[in-house]
Amino acid sequence: MGTDSGRTGSGLRARRTVLLVNPNSNSRTTAMMAGLAEESLAPLGFGVVGLTAAKGPAMIIDPESLAASAAHVRTAVLDYLAGPDGGTVAAVIVSAIGDPGREALALELTGQDIAVFGIGQGSIHQASKGGRRFGMATSTPLLADSLAALVGSHGKSENFSGVRLTASEPLVLAADPERQYRELAAAVGDSTTLDGAEAVIIAGGPLSETARRLARTTSAEIIQPIPGACALLLEQLGVPADSVH
């Protein structure tokens, strides 16, 4: 799974901040995703700080913007670490489904003992547990190949049933949450019924609120990107899920 690090003891207890980095430049999306991460992490004693990319598109919808956003992720994290609260950081979550810059940043921060996770990585880890077959539902057709490559980079291609897409474009759906919900629900249905997926990742950080709604309202096993990354973070840091600090 790459360069994730786990640690326990006084060093971890002194570091209780998790940086959630939004690789796109939409601060409202950052606040939404940070809030979801806080729901998972705050009961276990972690604070969540949302960081928004200073440059780039409001929504990552193609491979070019995904690749370019890696530099913005790195800048946002390193700027925070250089500030007065940098010493409190335990981990970083890269909150775009393609995990832009995650591996390189993890290598760069190894010496500081800061673990780096991605919501794509966390989702794949959760979805493939027990060797089950899983798919993805998303609104970004131009990223379908990048998502399949991400699955392959984690050695899970044999478990992957493929990407199912919404009928409408991502920016159209971003402006219409009800339509986004209906079209993603249809994509989830195709993934389970036609592709045989036992779990379906809702593939996109900005889709996180709809992912939570789908988890409540559909019979499919929905993998939500933010909780998936948080679960992997706690697992890798050796924090028992039932502990409270």
Phi and psi restraints in degrees (value plus and minus 20) as a CYANA .aco file:
   2 GLY   PHI      77.1   117.1
   2 GLY   PSI    -163.8  -123.8
   3 THR   PHI    -127.2   -87.2
   3 THR   PSI       7.7    47.7
   4 ASP   PHI     -82.4   -42.4
   4 ASP   PSI     124.6   164.6
   5 SER   PHI    -139.3   -99.3
   5 SER   PSI     128.0   168.0
   6 GLY   PHI    -138.7   -98.7
   6 GLY   PSI     125.4   165.4
   7 ARG   PHI    -177.5  -137.5
   7 ARG   PSI     133.6   173.6
   8 THR   PHI    -154.2  -114.2
   8 THR   PSI     159.0   199.0
   9 GLY   PHI      75.6   115.6
   9 GLY   PSI    -183.4  -143.4
  10 SER   PHI     -85.3   -45.3
  10 SER   PSI     -52.8   -12.8
  11 GLY   PHI     -80.9   -40.9
  11 GLY   PSI     -64.0   -24.0
  12 LEU   PHI     -88.4   -48.4
  12 LEU   PSI     -60.3   -20.3
  13 ARG   PHI     -82.1   -42.1
  13 ARG   PSI     -49.4    -9.4
  14 ALA   PHI     -99.1   -59.1
  14 ALA   PSI     -37.3     2.7
  15 ARG   PHI    -135.2   -95.2
  15 ARG   PSI      87.5   127.5
  16 ARG   PHI    -146.4  -106.4
  16 ARG   PSI      -1.1    38.9
  17 THR   PHI    -126.5   -86.5
  17 THR   PSI     113.6   153.6
  18 VAL   PHI    -134.1   -94.1
  18 VAL   PSI     104.8   144.8
  19 LEU   PHI    -109.6   -69.6
  19 LEU   PSI     101.8   141.8
  20 LEU   PHI    -123.0   -83.0
  20 LEU   PSI      95.8   135.8
  21 VAL   PHI    -125.7   -85.7
  21 VAL   PSI      99.8   139.8
  22 ASN   PHI    -109.3   -69.3
  22 ASN   PSI      92.6   132.6
  23 PRO   PHI     -92.0   -52.0
  23 PRO   PSI     -30.0    10.0
  24 ASN   PHI    -120.6   -80.6
  24 ASN   PSI     152.1   192.1
  25 SER   PHI    -118.8   -78.8
  25 SER   PSI       1.2    41.2
  26 ASN   PHI    -115.1   -75.1
  26 ASN   PSI      85.2   125.2
  27 SER   PHI     -88.9   -48.9
  27 SER   PSI     -47.2    -7.2
  28 ARG   PHI     -85.7   -45.7
  28 ARG   PSI     -59.6   -19.6
  29 THR   PHI     -84.1   -44.1
  29 THR   PSI     -59.9   -19.9
  30 THR   PHI     -78.1   -38.1
  30 THR   PSI     -67.7   -27.7
  31 ALA   PHI     -81.9   -41.9
  31 ALA   PSI     -61.2   -21.2
  32 MET   PHI     -82.8   -42.8
  32 MET   PSI     -67.4   -27.4
  33 MET   PHI     -89.0   -49.0
  33 MET   PSI     -59.5   -19.5
  34 ALA   PHI     -83.0   -43.0
  34 ALA   PSI     -58.2   -18.2
  35 GLY   PHI     -83.0   -43.0
  35 GLY   PSI     -60.5   -20.5
  36 LEU   PHI     -85.8   -45.8
  36 LEU   PSI     -61.3   -21.3
  37 ALA   PHI     -83.4   -43.4
  37 ALA   PSI     -58.7   -18.7
  38 GLU   PHI     -82.4   -42.4
  38 GLU   PSI     -55.8   -15.8
  39 GLU   PHI     -78.9   -38.9
  39 GLU   PSI     -57.7   -17.7
  40 SER   PHI    -100.5   -60.5
  40 SER   PSI     -55.5   -15.5
  41 LEU   PHI    -120.5   -80.5
  41 LEU   PSI     -51.8   -11.8
  42 ALA   PHI     -80.3   -40.3
  42 ALA   PSI     -60.0   -20.0
  43 PRO   PHI     -82.3   -42.3
  43 PRO   PSI     -37.5     2.5
  44 LEU   PHI    -122.5   -82.5
  44 LEU   PSI      -6.8    33.2
  45 GLY   PHI      71.4   111.4
  45 GLY   PSI      -9.1    30.9
  46 PHE   PHI    -122.3   -82.3
  46 PHE   PSI     119.9   159.9
  47 GLY   PHI    -116.1   -76.1
  47 GLY   PSI     127.2   167.2
  48 VAL   PHI    -135.7   -95.7
  48 VAL   PSI     108.7   148.7
  49 VAL   PHI    -134.7   -94.7
  49 VAL   PSI     101.6   141.6
  50 GLY   PHI    -107.9   -67.9
  50 GLY   PSI     111.3   151.3
  51 LEU   PHI    -139.0   -99.0
  51 LEU   PSI     116.9   156.9
  52 THR   PHI    -132.6   -92.6
  52 THR   PSI     115.6   155.6
  53 ALA   PHI     -76.3   -36.3
  53 ALA   PSI     114.8   154.8
  54 ALA   PHI     -94.1   -54.1
  54 ALA   PSI     -43.5    -3.5
  55 LYS   PHI    -153.8  -113.8
  55 LYS   PSI     149.4   189.4
  56 GLY   PHI      87.7   127.7
  56 GLY   PSI     159.1   199.1
  57 PRO   PHI     -95.3   -55.3
  57 PRO   PSI     142.2   182.2
  58 ALA   PHI     -91.1   -51.1
  58 ALA   PSI     -41.2    -1.2
  59 MET   PHI    -169.5  -129.5
  59 MET   PSI     112.7   152.7
  60 ILE   PHI    -104.0   -64.0
  60 ILE   PSI      96.3   136.3
  61 ILE   PHI    -147.2  -107.2
  61 ILE   PSI     -18.7    21.3
  62 ASP   PHI    -168.8  -128.8
  62 ASP   PSI     143.4   183.4
  63 PRO   PHI     -80.7   -40.7
  63 PRO   PSI     -52.5   -12.5
  64 GLU   PHI     -85.9   -45.9
  64 GLU   PSI     -66.9   -26.9
  65 SER   PHI     -89.8   -49.8
  65 SER   PSI     -50.9   -10.9
  66 LEU   PHI     -83.8   -43.8
  66 LEU   PSI     -67.4   -27.4
  67 ALA   PHI     -85.0   -45.0
  67 ALA   PSI     -61.7   -21.7
  68 ALA   PHI     -85.9   -45.9
  68 ALA   PSI     -49.3    -9.3
  69 SER   PHI     -90.9   -50.9
  69 SER   PSI     -36.5     3.5
  70 ALA   PHI     -79.1   -39.1
  70 ALA   PSI     -59.7   -19.7
  71 ALA   PHI     -86.5   -46.5
  71 ALA   PSI     -56.4   -16.4
  72 HIS   PHI     -90.1   -50.1
  72 HIS   PSI     -55.4   -15.4
  73 VAL   PHI     -81.3   -41.3
  73 VAL   PSI     -68.3   -28.3
  74 ARG   PHI     -79.9   -39.9
  74 ARG   PSI     -66.0   -26.0
  75 THR   PHI     -81.1   -41.1
  75 THR   PSI     -65.0   -25.0
  76 ALA   PHI     -81.9   -41.9
  76 ALA   PSI     -62.5   -22.5
  77 VAL   PHI     -89.7   -49.7
  77 VAL   PSI     -67.7   -27.7
  78 LEU   PHI     -85.5   -45.5
  78 LEU   PSI     -55.2   -15.2
  79 ASP   PHI     -83.1   -43.1
  79 ASP   PSI     -61.8   -21.8
  80 TYR   PHI     -87.0   -47.0
  80 TYR   PSI     -63.2   -23.2
  81 LEU   PHI     -84.2   -44.2
  81 LEU   PSI     -46.8    -6.8
  82 ALA   PHI    -100.4   -60.4
  82 ALA   PSI     -28.8    11.2
  83 GLY   PHI    -108.0   -68.0
  83 GLY   PSI    -195.2  -155.2
  84 PRO   PHI     -85.7   -45.7
  84 PRO   PSI     -43.6    -3.6
  85 ASP   PHI    -123.1   -83.1
  85 ASP   PSI     -12.1    27.9
  86 GLY   PHI     -79.4   -39.4
  86 GLY   PSI     -51.4   -11.4
  87 GLY   PHI     -93.7   -53.7
  87 GLY   PSI     -24.8    15.2
  88 THR   PHI    -115.5   -75.5
  88 THR   PSI     -21.5    18.5
  89 VAL   PHI    -101.3   -61.3
  89 VAL   PSI     104.8   144.8
  90 ALA   PHI    -116.2   -76.2
  90 ALA   PSI     -53.0   -13.0
  91 ALA   PHI    -180.5  -140.5
  91 ALA   PSI     144.0   184.0
  92 VAL   PHI    -147.2  -107.2
  92 VAL   PSI     117.7   157.7
  93 ILE   PHI    -133.9   -93.9
  93 ILE   PSI     100.1   140.1
  94 VAL   PHI    -106.1   -66.1
  94 VAL   PSI      93.3   133.3
  95 SER   PHI    -122.7   -82.7
  95 SER   PSI      34.9    74.9
  96 ALA   PHI    -154.4  -114.4
  96 ALA   PSI     122.1   162.1
  97 ILE   PHI     -83.1   -43.1
  97 ILE   PSI     -43.5    -3.5
  98 GLY   PHI    -104.6   -64.6
  98 GLY   PSI     -21.0    19.0
  99 ASP   PHI      33.7    73.7
  99 ASP   PSI      29.5    69.5
 100 PRO   PHI     -82.4   -42.4
 100 PRO   PSI     104.1   144.1
 101 GLY   PHI      57.7    97.7
 101 GLY   PSI     -15.9    24.1
 102 ARG   PHI     -80.8   -40.8
 102 ARG   PSI     -71.1   -31.1
 103 GLU   PHI     -84.1   -44.1
 103 GLU   PSI     -64.2   -24.2
 104 ALA   PHI     -84.9   -44.9
 104 ALA   PSI     -60.6   -20.6
 105 LEU   PHI     -87.4   -47.4
 105 LEU   PSI     -58.7   -18.7
 106 ALA   PHI     -80.1   -40.1
 106 ALA   PSI     -62.3   -22.3
 107 LEU   PHI     -84.4   -44.4
 107 LEU   PSI     -61.9   -21.9
 108 GLU   PHI     -85.7   -45.7
 108 GLU   PSI     -52.1   -12.1
 109 LEU   PHI    -117.2   -77.2
 109 LEU   PSI     -16.2    23.8
 110 THR   PHI     -75.9   -35.9
 110 THR   PSI     -62.3   -22.3
 111 GLY   PHI     -86.3   -46.3
 111 GLY   PSI     -41.1    -1.1
 112 GLN   PHI    -114.5   -74.5
 112 GLN   PSI     -18.3    21.7
 113 ASP   PHI      38.5    78.5
 113 ASP   PSI      22.7    62.7
 114 ILE   PHI    -133.5   -93.5
 114 ILE   PSI     100.9   140.9
 115 ALA   PHI    -100.7   -60.7
 115 ALA   PSI     126.3   166.3
 116 VAL   PHI    -145.8  -105.8
 116 VAL   PSI     108.7   148.7
 117 PHE   PHI    -146.3  -106.3
 117 PHE   PSI     140.7   180.7
 118 GLY   PHI    -146.9  -106.9
 118 GLY   PSI     131.3   171.3
 119 ILE   PHI     -91.3   -51.3
 119 ILE   PSI     -46.2    -6.2
 120 GLY   PHI     -87.9   -47.9
 120 GLY   PSI     -67.7   -27.7
 121 GLN   PHI     -76.6   -36.6
 121 GLN   PSI     -69.4   -29.4
 122 GLY   PHI     -83.4   -43.4
 122 GLY   PSI     -60.0   -20.0
 123 SER   PHI     -84.2   -44.2
 123 SER   PSI     -64.7   -24.7
 124 ILE   PHI     -83.9   -43.9
 124 ILE   PSI     -60.4   -20.4
 125 HIS   PHI     -80.7   -40.7
 125 HIS   PSI     -65.0   -25.0
 126 GLN   PHI     -90.9   -50.9
 126 GLN   PSI     -62.0   -22.0
 127 ALA   PHI     -87.5   -47.5
 127 ALA   PSI     -51.9   -11.9
 128 SER   PHI    -113.5   -73.5
 128 SER   PSI     -15.7    24.3
 129 LYS   PHI     -78.6   -38.6
 129 LYS   PSI     119.1   159.1
 130 GLY   PHI      54.1    94.1
 130 GLY   PSI      -9.4    30.6
 131 GLY   PHI      54.1    94.1
 131 GLY   PSI      -1.7    38.3
 132 ARG   PHI     -94.5   -54.5
 132 ARG   PSI     137.5   177.5
 133 ARG   PHI    -101.4   -61.4
 133 ARG   PSI     115.2   155.2
 134 PHE   PHI    -160.3  -120.3
 134 PHE   PSI     135.0   175.0
 135 GLY   PHI    -149.1  -109.1
 135 GLY   PSI    -195.8  -155.8
 136 MET   PHI    -150.9  -110.9
 136 MET   PSI     125.0   165.0
 137 ALA   PHI    -142.3  -102.3
 137 ALA   PSI     111.1   151.1
 138 THR   PHI    -174.3  -134.3
 138 THR   PSI     150.3   190.3
 139 SER   PHI    -129.0   -89.0
 139 SER   PSI     -13.1    26.9
 140 THR   PHI    -135.6   -95.6
 140 THR   PSI      66.4   106.4
 141 PRO   PHI     -81.1   -41.1
 141 PRO   PSI     -52.4   -12.4
 142 LEU   PHI     -90.4   -50.4
 142 LEU   PSI     -33.6     6.4
 143 LEU   PHI    -119.4   -79.4
 143 LEU   PSI     -16.6    23.4
 144 ALA   PHI     -78.8   -38.8
 144 ALA   PSI     -63.8   -23.8
 145 ASP   PHI     -87.3   -47.3
 145 ASP   PSI     -57.5   -17.5
 146 SER   PHI     -84.2   -44.2
 146 SER   PSI     -58.0   -18.0
 147 LEU   PHI     -88.3   -48.3
 147 LEU   PSI     -61.5   -21.5
 148 ALA   PHI     -83.2   -43.2
 148 ALA   PSI     -58.0   -18.0
 149 ALA   PHI     -86.9   -46.9
 149 ALA   PSI     -56.6   -16.6
 150 LEU   PHI     -83.1   -43.1
 150 LEU   PSI     -63.3   -23.3
 151 VAL   PHI     -78.1   -38.1
 151 VAL   PSI     -64.3   -24.3
 152 GLY   PHI     -83.1   -43.1
 152 GLY   PSI     -54.6   -14.6
 153 SER   PHI     -86.6   -46.6
 153 SER   PSI     -41.3    -1.3
 154 HIS   PHI    -119.3   -79.3
 154 HIS   PSI     -10.5    29.5
 155 GLY   PHI      51.1    91.1
 155 GLY   PSI       8.7    48.7
 156 LYS   PHI    -137.3   -97.3
 156 LYS   PSI      -1.3    38.7
 157 SER   PHI     -81.2   -41.2
 157 SER   PSI     -53.9   -13.9
 158 GLU   PHI     -87.1   -47.1
 158 GLU   PSI     -43.8    -3.8
 159 ASN   PHI    -109.8   -69.8
 159 ASN   PSI     -27.7    12.3
 160 PHE   PHI    -111.8   -71.8
 160 PHE   PSI     105.5   145.5
 161 SER   PHI    -110.8   -70.8
 161 SER   PSI     -28.1    11.9
 162 GLY   PHI      92.9   132.9
 162 GLY   PSI     160.0   200.0
 163 VAL   PHI    -124.5   -84.5
 163 VAL   PSI     109.8   149.8
 164 ARG   PHI    -128.5   -88.5
 164 ARG   PSI     117.8   157.8
 165 LEU   PHI    -133.6   -93.6
 165 LEU   PSI     131.9   171.9
 166 THR   PHI     -92.3   -52.3
 166 THR   PSI     141.3   181.3
 167 ALA   PHI     -96.1   -56.1
 167 ALA   PSI     -47.8    -7.8
 168 SER   PHI    -123.5   -83.5
 168 SER   PSI     142.7   182.7
 169 GLU   PHI     -93.2   -53.2
 169 GLU   PSI     134.9   174.9
 170 PRO   PHI     -81.2   -41.2
 170 PRO   PSI     -59.4   -19.4
 171 LEU   PHI     -90.1   -50.1
 171 LEU   PSI     -51.2   -11.2
 172 VAL   PHI     -84.4   -44.4
 172 VAL   PSI     -65.2   -25.2
 173 LEU   PHI     -90.8   -50.8
 173 LEU   PSI     -52.9   -12.9
 174 ALA   PHI     -81.8   -41.8
 174 ALA   PSI     -48.4    -8.4
 175 ALA   PHI    -108.7   -68.7
 175 ALA   PSI     -24.3    15.7
 176 ASP   PHI    -160.7  -120.7
 176 ASP   PSI      63.5   103.5
 177 PRO   PHI     -77.0   -37.0
 177 PRO   PSI     -55.2   -15.2
 178 GLU   PHI     -88.0   -48.0
 178 GLU   PSI     -63.0   -23.0
 179 ARG   PHI     -84.4   -44.4
 179 ARG   PSI     -60.1   -20.1
 180 GLN   PHI     -78.7   -38.7
 180 GLN   PSI     -65.1   -25.1
 181 TYR   PHI     -80.5   -40.5
 181 TYR   PSI     -68.9   -28.9
 182 ARG   PHI     -82.1   -42.1
 182 ARG   PSI     -63.9   -23.9
 183 GLU   PHI     -92.7   -52.7
 183 GLU   PSI     -55.7   -15.7
 184 LEU   PHI     -89.9   -49.9
 184 LEU   PSI     -56.0   -16.0
 185 ALA   PHI     -81.0   -41.0
 185 ALA   PSI     -60.2   -20.2
 186 ALA   PHI     -85.0   -45.0
 186 ALA   PSI     -61.0   -21.0
 187 ALA   PHI     -84.9   -44.9
 187 ALA   PSI     -59.0   -19.0
 188 VAL   PHI     -82.3   -42.3
 188 VAL   PSI     -63.6   -23.6
 189 GLY   PHI     -79.8   -39.8
 189 GLY   PSI     -62.6   -22.6
 190 ASP   PHI     -84.8   -44.8
 190 ASP   PSI     -59.0   -19.0
 191 SER   PHI     -82.9   -42.9
 191 SER   PSI     -61.7   -21.7
 192 THR   PHI    -100.1   -60.1
 192 THR   PSI     -65.7   -25.7
 193 THR   PHI     -97.6   -57.6
 193 THR   PSI     -65.0   -25.0
 194 LEU   PHI    -109.7   -69.7
 194 LEU   PSI     -54.3   -14.3
 195 ASP   PHI    -120.5   -80.5
 195 ASP   PSI     -31.2     8.8
 196 GLY   PHI      56.8    96.8
 196 GLY   PSI       2.8    42.8
 197 ALA   PHI     -91.0   -51.0
 197 ALA   PSI     115.9   155.9
 198 GLU   PHI    -110.9   -70.9
 198 GLU   PSI     -38.1     1.9
 199 ALA   PHI    -165.2  -125.2
 199 ALA   PSI     127.7   167.7
 200 VAL   PHI    -149.3  -109.3
 200 VAL   PSI     103.2   143.2
 201 ILE   PHI    -102.8   -62.8
 201 ILE   PSI     109.2   149.2
 202 ILE   PHI    -105.7   -65.7
 202 ILE   PSI      82.7   122.7
 203 ALA   PHI    -110.2   -70.2
 203 ALA   PSI      68.2   108.2
 204 GLY   PHI     145.0   185.0
 204 GLY   PSI     107.3   147.3
 205 GLY   PHI     -77.7   -37.7
 205 GLY   PSI     -66.4   -26.4
 206 PRO   PHI     -85.6   -45.6
 206 PRO   PSI     -31.1     8.9
 207 LEU   PHI    -111.2   -71.2
 207 LEU   PSI     -11.8    28.2
 208 SER   PHI     -83.4   -43.4
 208 SER   PSI     -59.2   -19.2
 209 GLU   PHI     -86.1   -46.1
 209 GLU   PSI     -60.3   -20.3
 210 THR   PHI     -87.2   -47.2
 210 THR   PSI     -55.6   -15.6
 211 ALA   PHI     -79.7   -39.7
 211 ALA   PSI     -62.2   -22.2
 212 ARG   PHI     -85.5   -45.5
 212 ARG   PSI     -60.4   -20.4
 213 ARG   PHI     -83.2   -43.2
 213 ARG   PSI     -63.2   -23.2
 214 LEU   PHI     -82.5   -42.5
 214 LEU   PSI     -57.1   -17.1
 215 ALA   PHI     -82.4   -42.4
 215 ALA   PSI     -50.5   -10.5
 216 ARG   PHI    -104.1   -64.1
 216 ARG   PSI     -45.8    -5.8
 217 THR   PHI    -135.2   -95.2
 217 THR   PSI     -26.1    13.9
 218 THR   PHI    -136.6   -96.6
 218 THR   PSI     139.2   179.2
 219 SER   PHI    -104.0   -64.0
 219 SER   PSI     -31.2     8.8
 220 ALA   PHI     -91.5   -51.5
 220 ALA   PSI     135.3   175.3
 221 GLU   PHI    -100.8   -60.8
 221 GLU   PSI      84.4   124.4
 222 ILE   PHI    -113.9   -73.9
 222 ILE   PSI     108.9   148.9
 223 ILE   PHI    -120.6   -80.6
 223 ILE   PSI      93.9   133.9
 224 GLN   PHI    -109.1   -69.1
 224 GLN   PSI     112.3   152.3
 225 PRO   PHI     -83.8   -43.8
 225 PRO   PSI     -63.8   -23.8
 226 ILE   PHI     -89.8   -49.8
 226 ILE   PSI     -72.3   -32.3
 227 PRO   PHI     -79.2   -39.2
 227 PRO   PSI     -53.0   -13.0
 228 GLY   PHI     -82.5   -42.5
 228 GLY   PSI     -63.8   -23.8
 229 ALA   PHI     -87.2   -47.2
 229 ALA   PSI     -58.6   -18.6
 230 CYS   PHI     -85.5   -45.5
 230 CYS   PSI     -59.3   -19.3
 231 ALA   PHI     -83.5   -43.5
 231 ALA   PSI     -62.2   -22.2
 232 LEU   PHI     -86.1   -46.1
 232 LEU   PSI     -60.3   -20.3
 233 LEU   PHI     -77.1   -37.1
 233 LEU   PSI     -70.1   -30.1
 234 LEU   PHI     -83.4   -43.4
 234 LEU   PSI     -59.6   -19.6
 235 GLU   PHI     -82.8   -42.8
 235 GLU   PSI     -66.4   -26.4
 236 GLN   PHI     -92.1   -52.1
 236 GLN   PSI     -50.8   -10.8
 237 LEU   PHI    -102.6   -62.6
 237 LEU   PSI     -24.3    15.7
 238 GLY   PHI      53.5    93.5
 238 GLY   PSI      10.9    50.9
 239 VAL   PHI    -117.1   -77.1
 239 VAL   PSI      96.5   136.5
 240 PRO   PHI     -80.4   -40.4
 240 PRO   PSI     114.1   154.1
 241 ALA   PHI     -83.3   -43.3
 241 ALA   PSI     -42.0    -2.0
 242 ASP   PHI    -120.6   -80.6
 242 ASP   PSI      -8.5    31.5
 243 SER   PHI    -109.3   -69.3
 243 SER   PSI     132.9   172.9
 244 VAL   PHI    -151.6  -111.6
 244 VAL   PSI     111.7   151.7
